């Protein structure tokens, strides 16, 4: 699948949930390797990651986001382990923007 094969209607449906501008560290494992990233925004459907590496549209990825304890009102950080697929990839101000639909997730205490 290429970016062009994701129709405008499909992309609009994926973006229908409210997005929250959260900038959190993330680690991404993709077929091409493991990469550091930062979330740009998160919704119930997915996440937009800013990173230095390209991950092709259609790729399956595993990624981890750590929510700081003070942000979520917990004693310890909360780790979210996610699995998803890349639905968008673009360049923005010298970094890659990678949009991922979240297919599965699991909360764990870090």
Secondary structure by P-SEA (a helix, b strand, c coil): cccccccaaaaaaaacccccccbbbbbbbcccbbbbbbbccccccbbbbbccccccccbbbbbbbbbccccccccbbbbbbbbbbbcbbbbcccbbbbbbbbcbbbbbcc
